[in-house]
Amino acid sequence: MMTKRKTVALACALVVVGTVAVLVVPYRVWSYKGPGQLRDNGVLSYPRFQLELPTIPLGGKGHRRVTFTGIPSEDMSLMLYVVGSSFDDEKTLHAAQVQITAQLIEEATPATPRRVICTAAGTPSGKYPESQWVVTTSADHAAFWHCQCLRVPMSRERRYTLDLEISPTGSSLPPKVLVPTLEGGGVELP
C-alpha cells in the first residue's frame, strides 16, 4: 500500500516527465501535408515552426493558391521573405510600387463553415497600418509583413488555403522573388 507521501511524489514525477516530454519531443513535421517545406527549429528557437510555401515573383503580376493541412497548433504570422535581400535593399523594397493581397482561409468541415481567418491588402508605402505591408530587414534577410496577418491561431486538425496576389501599381518593381512563410511558436526572449 502506498503512503500519501509516495503518492504525491509519484504524481509530481509524472507531471515533470509529461512536461519534459512535451517540451523535448519535437512536433512531427511529417504530419504536414501540402506544398513547400515545414521546419521545426527546436523548442528554444523563435520562431520554432516555419512553413515555406512556393515562391511568387515580386517583379510582375502573379497569383499563388496553396492548400495544406497538419500545420502546428500555434499562433502563426505570414511573412513574405524577399529572396537575396537584406537591410541594403530596405529603401528599394519600401518604394516598390506593388499591391499585395493575401487571404488565409480555414476550410469547412462537416461541423464548421469555411471562414477567412486573415485578410491583408496594401502596398509597402501605404500611409495607414491597415493598408501597409511593412518592410523588415536584417543583415541576412528582408521580408514584408502585415498587421492583419500576425499571430493568427491555427490548428493541426484543420485544412487551410492561402491566396496571394501580386499586382504592379507602377514601374518601380525590383525583379525579386517572394517566399510566403507562416511562422510561429517557440520561445521569444525579451
Residue pairs with C-beta under 8 A, 6 or more apart in sequence:
2 10
23 43
24 43
26 40
26 42
26 43
27 40
27 48
27 49
27 72
27 185
29 38
29 39
29 40
31 70
31 156
32 38
32 51
32 68
32 69
32 70
32 71
33 68
33 69
33 70
34 66
34 67
34 68
34 69
34 70
35 53
35 54
35 66
35 68
36 51
36 52
36 53
36 54
36 66
36 68
37 51
37 52
38 49
38 50
38 51
38 52
38 70
38 71
39 49
39 50
39 51
39 52
40 48
40 49
40 72
41 47
41 48
41 49
41 50
41 186
42 48
42 186
43 186
43 187
44 186
44 187
45 186
45 187
46 186
46 187
46 188
46 189
47 77
47 183
47 184
47 185
47 186
48 72
48 74
48 184
48 185
48 186
48 187
49 71
49 72
49 74
49 76
49 182
49 183
49 184
49 185
49 186
50 181
50 182
50 183
51 68
51 71
51 76
51 181
51 182
51 183
52 179
52 180
52 181
53 64
53 66
53 68
53 162
53 179
53 180
53 181
53 182
54 64
54 66
54 180
55 83
55 177
55 178
55 179
55 180
56 62
56 63
56 64
56 164
56 166
56 177
56 178
56 180
57 166
57 175
57 176
57 177
57 178
58 82
58 96
58 98
58 166
58 173
58 174
58 175
58 176
58 177
58 178
59 173
59 174
59 175
59 176
60 166
60 168
60 173
61 166
61 167
61 168
62 165
62 166
63 163
63 164
63 165
63 166
64 162
64 163
64 164
64 165
64 180
65 161
65 162
65 163
65 164
66 161
66 162
66 180
67 107
67 159
67 160
67 161
68 159
68 160
68 162
69 158
69 159
69 160
70 156
71 154
71 155
71 156
71 160
71 182
72 154
72 156
72 184
72 185
73 154
73 155
73 156
73 157
74 153
74 154
74 184
74 185
75 151
75 152
75 153
75 154
75 184
75 185
76 151
76 152
76 154
76 182
76 183
76 184
76 185
77 145
77 149
77 150
77 151
77 152
77 182
77 183
77 184
78 102
78 104
78 118
78 120
78 145
78 146
78 149
78 150
78 152
78 162
78 180
78 181
78 182
79 143
79 144
79 145
79 180
79 181
79 182
79 183
80 100
80 102
80 133
80 143
80 144
80 145
80 164
80 178
80 179
80 180
80 181
81 141
81 142
81 143
81 178
81 179
81 181
82 89
82 93
82 141
82 142
82 143
82 144
82 176
82 177
82 178
83 176
83 177
83 178
83 179
84 176
84 177
85 93
85 137
85 141
85 142
85 176
86 137
86 138
86 139
86 140
86 141
86 142
87 137
87 138
87 139
87 142
89 137
89 142
89 174
90 135
90 137
90 142
92 174
93 124
93 135
93 137
93 142
93 144
93 174
94 124
94 125
94 135
95 124
95 125
95 172
96 123
96 124
96 125
96 172
96 173
96 174
97 123
97 125
97 168
97 169
97 170
97 171
97 172
97 173
98 123
98 124
98 166
98 167
98 168
98 169
98 173
99 121
99 122
99 123
99 165
99 166
99 167
99 168
99 169
100 120
100 121
100 122
100 123
100 124
100 133
100 144
100 146
100 164
100 165
100 166
101 120
101 121
101 163
101 164
101 165
101 167
102 118
102 119
102 120
102 121
102 146
102 149
102 162
102 163
102 164
102 165
102 180
103 116
103 118
103 119
103 120
103 162
103 163
104 116
104 117
104 118
104 119
104 149
104 152
104 160
104 161
104 162
105 114
105 115
105 116
105 117
105 160
105 161
105 162
105 163
106 112
106 114
106 115
106 116
106 117
106 154
106 158
106 159
106 160
107 114
107 158
107 159
107 160
107 161
108 114
109 158
117 152
117 153
117 154
117 160
118 148
118 149
118 152
119 148
119 149
120 133
120 146
120 147
120 148
120 149
121 131
122 130
122 131
122 132
122 133
122 146
123 131
123 132
123 133
123 169
124 132
124 133
124 134
124 135
124 144
125 132
126 132
126 133
129 147
130 147
130 148
132 146
132 147
133 144
133 145
133 146
134 144
134 145
134 146
134 147
135 142
135 143
135 144
136 142
136 143
136 144
136 145
137 143
143 181
144 178
151 184
154 160
154 182
154 184
162 180
162 182
164 180
166 178
